[in-house]
Amino acid sequence: MDINLIEIWGHMGLPVRGVVVFLTLQAIACVAVIIDRLLMLSISRARTRKFVGQASAQSNGMDSERLLKLANETQGSHLAGFLAKGLESYNELKRKGHGPERAAELTRRALERKTEPLSRDLNKFMNVLASTGSTAPFVGLLGTVLGIMHAFKLIAGGGGGGIATIGPAIAEALIVTGYGLTVAIPVVLVFNWISGKLAGYEGDILNAAGDLIDRLELGGDVFGKAQDSARDEPATVLTTSPTT
């Protein structure tokens, strides 16, 4: 049996239409968030690779002052921005007379306090996906309840319960439930996928920051001569250069 969605929409009561419109707005918001987060991740990774390539290309090594300048010049890279905060703290502590080990330890603590803002920035708007994935089935169920109530109203008004009377209303009720599930299921799957990518990227940034602190503590160059690597993870940025 063919389902005429336009005809079903015409038979829907105003409350059920409101539920459909709300689900549609949720779906549009989720698409916007997905595009935003994927673009952010792609741009940040690309600029991180550029930052790493420029830093590791210095065959004579790169000290903290020069690396800080390069990090501040690199816009759009979460890694560069995070390392810049640490390097600013380290250089300021060195100017105050702290030795490399003490300055590095205080810098490590400063970066630990910056972890939460980094996580919030990476996961910005992800709560929209989480909320939609968890509420869309219930919103659809609300539409079903309202649709069944509308069907009962038609029965009471028409004095009978023929299929011609209640059929469109029952179809409307079931369609809204299906619509809620159609919105929720892909959103949950995409949310889990993007969350995994963001968590991995954040972990790589924190590992790179830890590698930086270790090198600062030793008082040596923070970047050495570039080495070939097939990995595309910023966790290795202090020793290798991502190539893809």
C-alpha positions in Angstrom: 0.0 0.0 0.0 1.4 3.4 -1.0 1.7 6.0 1.8 0.8 9.5 0.7 2.7 11.7 3.2 1.1 14.8 2.0 -2.4 13.4 2.5 -1.4 12.2 6.0 0.0 15.6 6.8 -3.4 17.1 5.8 -5.2 14.8 8.2 -2.9 15.6 11.1 -4.1 17.6 14.0 -2.2 20.8 14.9 -0.4 19.2 18.0 0.9 16.3 15.9 2.1 18.7 13.2 3.9 20.6 15.9 5.7 17.3 16.9 6.7 16.7 13.3 8.1 20.2 13.0 10.0 19.8 16.2 11.6 16.6 15.0 12.5 18.2 11.7 14.2 21.1 13.5 16.1 18.6 15.7 17.3 16.7 12.5 18.4 20.0 10.8 20.3 21.0 14.0 22.1 17.7 14.1 23.1 17.9 10.5 24.5 21.4 11.1 26.5 20.1 14.2 27.9 17.1 12.3 29.1 19.3 9.4 30.6 21.8 11.9 32.5 19.2 13.9 33.8 17.3 10.9 35.0 20.6 9.3 36.6 21.7 12.5 38.4 18.4 12.9 39.6 18.4 9.3 40.9 21.9 9.4 42.6 21.5 12.8 44.3 18.3 11.6 45.5 20.0 8.4 46.9 23.0 10.2 48.5 20.8 12.8 50.3 18.9 10.1 51.5 22.2 8.7 52.7 23.3 12.1 54.5 20.0 12.8 56.1 20.1 9.4 57.4 23.6 9.8 58.7 22.9 13.3 60.3 19.5 12.6 61.9 20.8 9.4 64.4 22.8 11.5 67.5 20.6 11.1 69.3 22.4 13.9 66.5 21.9 16.4 64.0 24.4 17.8 64.0 26.0 21.2 61.0 26.9 23.3 61.0 30.6 22.2 61.0 29.8 18.5 58.4 27.1 18.9 56.1 29.5 20.8 56.4 32.0 18.0 55.5 29.4 15.4 52.6 28.1 17.5 51.2 31.6 17.9 51.4 32.1 14.2 49.5 28.9 13.5 45.8 29.6 13.7 43.1 26.9 13.8 45.3 24.1 15.2 44.2 22.9 18.6 47.6 21.3 19.1 49.5 24.5 18.3 47.1 26.5 20.6 47.5 24.0 23.5 51.3 23.9 23.2 51.4 27.7 23.0 49.7 27.9 26.4 52.3 25.6 27.9 55.3 27.3 26.2 54.1 30.7 27.4 54.0 29.4 31.0 57.4 27.7 30.6 59.1 30.8 29.2 57.6 33.1 31.8 58.8 30.8 34.6 62.3 30.6 33.1 62.4 34.4 33.0 61.5 34.4 36.7 64.6 32.3 37.4 63.2 28.8 37.7 65.3 26.0 36.4 64.2 23.7 33.6 62.9 21.0 35.8 60.9 23.3 38.1 59.5 25.3 35.2 58.5 22.2 33.3 56.7 20.7 36.4 54.8 24.0 36.9 54.0 24.1 33.2 52.6 20.5 33.4 50.2 21.6 36.1 49.2 24.6 34.1 48.4 22.5 31.1 46.4 20.1 33.2 44.1 23.0 34.1 43.7 23.7 30.4 42.5 20.2 29.6 38.9 20.9 30.4 38.6 24.0 28.2 40.2 22.0 25.4 37.7 19.2 25.7 34.8 21.7 25.8 36.0 23.3 22.6 36.5 20.0 20.8 33.1 18.8 21.9 31.2 22.0 21.3 27.5 21.4 20.3 27.9 17.7 20.7 25.2 17.8 23.4 22.7 18.6 20.5 23.4 15.2 19.0 23.3 13.5 22.4 20.0 15.2 23.3 18.4 14.4 20.0 19.4 10.8 20.0 17.9 10.3 23.4 14.7 12.3 23.1 13.7 11.9 19.4 12.0 8.4 20.0 10.1 9.9 22.9 9.0 12.9 20.9 7.8 10.6 18.2 5.9 8.6 20.8 4.3 11.8 22.0 3.1 12.3 18.4 1.7 8.8 18.4 -0.3 9.4 21.6 -1.6 12.7 20.2 -2.5 11.0 17.0 -4.4 8.2 18.7 -6.3 10.8 20.8 -7.2 12.5 17.5 -8.4 9.2 16.2 -10.7 8.8 19.2 -12.0 12.3 18.7 -12.9 11.4 15.1 -14.7 8.3 16.3 -16.7 10.3 18.9 -17.5 13.0 16.4 -18.6 10.6 13.6 -20.5 8.2 15.7 -18.7 5.2 14.3 -15.3 3.5 14.1 -15.0 2.6 10.4 -11.6 2.3 8.8 -12.4 5.3 6.6 -12.9 7.4 9.6 -9.9 6.4 11.8 -7.5 5.0 9.2 -5.7 8.3 8.4 -5.5 9.2 12.1 -3.9 5.8 13.0 -1.5 6.1 10.1 -0.5 9.6 11.3 0.1 8.2 14.7 2.4 5.4 13.5 4.2 7.7 11.0 5.3 10.1 13.7 6.7 7.3 15.8 8.7 6.0 12.8 9.9 9.5 12.1 11.2 9.9 15.6 13.1 6.6 15.3 14.4 7.6 11.8 15.9 10.8 13.3 17.3 9.1 16.5 19.0 6.0 15.1 21.4 7.7 12.6 22.1 10.5 15.1 23.2 8.1 17.8 25.5 6.2 15.4 27.1 9.4 14.1 27.4 10.8 17.6 29.3 7.7 18.8 31.6 7.9 15.7 32.4 11.6 16.0 32.9 11.3 19.8 35.4 8.6 19.2 37.3 10.7 16.7 37.3 13.7 19.0 38.4 11.7 22.0 41.2 10.2 20.0 42.3 13.6 18.8 42.2 15.1 22.3 44.2 12.2 23.6 46.8 12.7 20.9 47.1 16.4 21.8 47.5 15.6 25.5 50.2 13.0 24.7 52.0 15.5 22.5 51.9 18.1 25.4 53.3 15.5 27.7 56.1 14.8 25.3 56.8 18.5 25.1 57.0 18.8 28.9 59.4 15.9 29.0 61.7 17.6 26.5 61.5 21.0 28.3 62.4 19.3 31.6 65.6 18.0 30.0 66.4 21.5 28.8 67.0 20.4 25.2 65.5 21.2 21.9 61.8 20.6 21.8 61.9 19.6 18.1 64.6 17.6 16.5 65.3 16.8 12.9 62.2 15.6 11.0 61.8 11.8 10.6 59.7 9.9 8.1 56.4 8.6 9.5 53.2 7.1 8.0 51.1 8.1 11.0 48.7 10.9 11.1 48.5 11.4 14.8 49.6 14.5 16.7 50.7 12.3 19.6 54.0 11.9 17.7 54.5 15.5 16.7 57.4 16.1 18.9 59.4 13.4 17.3 57.9 12.8 13.8 56.0 14.6 11.1 52.6 13.3 10.0 52.6 12.8 6.3 48.9 12.4 5.4 
